């Protein structure tokens, strides 16, 4: 083997290793989440976390959507949630007293139902629950 070939092998191996490492960082698995609209109404401009889901008709479901990470509190979904229902923009209602049990999942597959609830004043808000 010539000296020229020997000098090229080491840099070539280093480039391959760097490429594999970069691909593994770019191609993360992430969290896969599917949502069912169980509100009984169409939701327009649905946003979950910082991801625009778009319009979701009543009874419809999304495909699995990839999130880099998904927020939970005490094992319950806790991402920000908003959408337009019957022309009114409604949001989620944050219900926890402290943040000690909040965490982010960056791997896994989850299925949630989107439902509506009312607070003590009769205001409607969106809520994520485990799929039934």
C-alpha positions, 0 to 999 in steps of 0.5 A: 500500500502506498504512503498516499493511500495510508495518509487518506485512510485515517482522515476518511475514518474520522470523517465517517465517524463525525458523519455518524455522530451528526446524523444521530443528533439530527435524526432523533426519535422524539415523541410521537403523539396522536390526538383525537378530537372528542370535544363534539365540535370542530377545532380550527387553528389547533396549537399544541405546545408550539406546534400548529396542528391545524383544523381538526373536525369533531370525531377526527384524529391526527396522524402521529405527530413528532415533537422534540419533547412533550411536557407532563405534570405528575404523568398527565399531559401538560402542554399548552393547548389552544384552538378556535371553537365556534368562532371563539379562541379557547385555551387550556386551563393550567391546574397544578399547584406547583411544578415539582412533578413537571417533566419533559419526555423526549422519547415514546409514543402517546395517544390523547383525547382532546376534550372540553371542560368548564371552570367554576365561572362556566368558561370552556377550556380545552383539556388533554386526557389519556385516550379511552 
